[in-house]
Structure formats: structure tokens, C-alpha cells
Amino acid sequence: MDLLVKLYALPPGPDPLPPGITLRRALAPEAPLILPWIAARFGEGWRAEAAVALSACPTHIHIAHDDAGTLLGFACHDVTARGLFGPTGVDEGARGTGLGKALLLASLRAMAADGYAYAVIGGAGPVEFYQKAVDAIPIAGSEPGLYRGMLRAPV
């Protein structure tokens, strides 16, 4: 299911982060570190979308890492379609810390700064998370959505 977010109604930032965590836009030269990390945790499809995000200037991917440079999460936007948020993911060990919401808001605020009034969260997994975090609204009739008919590896 796709969700709609009113970017003009986002709460102001910055958002609190756990101590020792940095959230920022990724740099294109970081691709050799970021892309394998995403593929290992979230699959090749998300790695492919993140590669597109890293090819934009400025990049369309925010990352979170600790002081040691360990990647903890990412959020992309404007990858598969303009105005589309995602994919996004947080390392299993960093979940429940507020990092996912902070990455979501950083990406959505970047979209708002680019002039978008609304964003679509495509194929949203945890719908309740997005509803609570940014008052996302389900889009009726959005399944299977943008990804219908997409080629997939045989199972």
C-alpha cells in the first residue's frame, strides 16, 4: 500500500539522535561501502535503488552512522519515481532508537526543500509507523502500485 505525506505539515527539526550518531546526506564516493551494506541486509532491489540515489547530485540518500564510521541506516527519495520516498532501512541492532524516524524526516524535509508539497511512500511496510511518525494517509487503490509488473528473480 502506498501512503501520502503532507510535506508542508512536517514537524520542525532537527530530531534527537542517540549519542554518538551522525545523520547526513551520503557522498557519492561512499557508494562502495553503502551499497554492499544495503544488499546484505535488505536485498539487491534496495541496493539498486540506493545506487540511483547515490548517482544524483546532491545525493538523494541520507545515512546514519556512529562515531566509528559504522553504518546504521539509510533513507532514499526520488529514486524509482519523483516524489517517492524509499527505500529506507535501519540495521537490526539500531532499531527502536528513533533512528528510523529521524532518517524518514531528514529525507522528507529534503523533498520539501526541493519544492514538493506531498510525498508518496511507495509500498509501505510498517504502515502504522508512518501514520504515527508523519501522519501518513493510505492511498486507496494503490496496491500493487508502482512496482506492479516489475521483473523479479525466480524463487
C-alpha positions in Angstrom: 0.0 0.0 0.0 1.2 3.5 -0.8 0.9 6.4 1.6 0.6 10.1 1.2 2.5 12.6 3.3 1.9 16.3 3.6 5.4 17.7 3.5 4.2 21.2 4.4 2.9 19.8 7.7 6.1 18.1 8.9 7.3 18.9 12.4 10.3 21.2 12.5 13.8 19.6 13.0 16.4 18.7 14.0 15.3 15.4 15.5 17.0 13.9 18.6 19.6 11.2 17.8 21.2 8.7 20.1 24.6 9.9 21.4 27.4 9.4 19.0 25.2 9.2 15.9 25.6 11.3 12.8 22.8 11.7 10.2 23.7 13.3 6.9 23.4 13.1 3.2 25.7 10.4 1.8 28.5 11.3 -0.6 28.8 9.5 -3.9 32.3 8.2 -3.2 30.8 6.3 -0.2 28.9 4.0 -2.6 31.4 1.1 -2.3 30.7 1.0 1.4 27.0 1.8 1.4 25.7 -0.4 -1.4 27.1 -3.8 -0.1 25.8 -3.0 3.4 22.3 -2.4 2.0 22.4 -5.5 -0.2 23.4 -7.7 2.7 20.6 -6.5 5.0 17.8 -5.6 2.6 18.5 -7.2 -0.8 19.6 -6.4 -4.2 16.5 -4.5 -5.2 17.1 -1.9 -2.5 20.8 -1.8 -3.3 19.8 -0.9 -6.9 17.6 1.9 -5.8 20.2 3.2 -3.4 22.7 3.2 -6.3 20.4 5.6 -8.2 20.1 7.8 -5.1 23.9 8.0 -4.9 24.2 9.0 -8.5 22.1 12.2 -8.0 23.8 15.5 -7.2 23.2 16.2 -4.4 22.6 12.6 -3.5 19.1 11.5 -2.6 20.2 9.3 0.2 20.6 10.1 3.9 22.7 7.8 6.1 23.2 7.4 9.8 26.5 6.2 11.3 28.2 6.1 14.6 31.5 7.8 15.6 33.5 4.7 14.5 32.0 5.1 11.0 29.7 2.0 11.2 26.7 2.4 9.0 23.4 2.1 10.9 20.7 3.1 8.5 19.7 4.9 5.3 16.7 6.6 3.6 16.3 7.4 -0.1 13.9 9.6 -2.1 13.2 10.5 -5.7 14.7 7.2 -6.9 12.1 5.0 -8.7 9.8 8.0 -9.3 9.9 11.7 -8.5 8.1 12.4 -5.2 8.5 8.9 -4.0 10.1 8.2 -0.6 12.1 5.0 -0.1 13.6 2.6 0.3 14.7 3.0 3.9 16.2 0.7 6.4 17.9 0.5 9.8 20.3 -2.1 11.0 18.6 -4.6 13.3 20.8 -3.6 16.2 19.8 0.0 15.9 16.1 -0.4 15.7 13.9 1.1 18.4 16.3 4.1 18.9 14.4 6.7 16.9 16.9 6.5 14.0 14.3 5.3 11.5 12.0 8.3 12.2 15.0 10.7 12.1 16.1 9.3 8.7 12.5 9.5 7.4 12.1 13.1 8.4 15.5 14.1 7.0 14.6 12.6 3.6 11.1 14.1 3.6 12.4 17.5 4.7 14.9 17.4 1.7 12.0 16.7 -0.6 10.1 19.7 0.9 13.2 21.9 0.4 13.2 20.7 -3.3 9.7 22.2 -3.6 7.4 19.1 -3.2 4.2 19.7 -1.3 3.5 16.0 -0.9 5.5 12.7 -0.9 4.3 9.2 -1.6 5.7 6.4 0.5 5.7 3.5 -2.0 4.8 0.0 -0.9 5.0 1.0 2.8 5.8 -1.9 5.0 5.0 -0.7 8.6 2.0 1.4 7.8 1.3 2.2 11.4 4.9 3.5 11.9 4.4 6.0 9.0 1.0 7.1 10.2 2.3 7.8 13.7 5.6 9.4 12.6 4.3 11.7 9.9 0.5 11.4 9.8 0.8 9.4 6.5 -2.5 8.7 4.8 -3.2 5.4 2.9 -3.9 5.9 -0.8 -6.9 3.9 -1.8 -6.4 1.5 -4.7 -2.6 1.8 -4.6 -1.9 -1.9 -4.5 0.1 -3.3 -6.2 1.1 0.3 -7.1 4.2 1.5 -9.0 6.0 -1.8 -8.7 3.3 -3.9 -10.4 4.7 -6.0 -13.3 8.3 -5.5 -12.1 10.7 -8.3 -13.0 11.6 -10.4 -10.1 14.2 -13.2 -9.6 12.7 -16.7 -9.6 12.0 -18.1 -6.2 
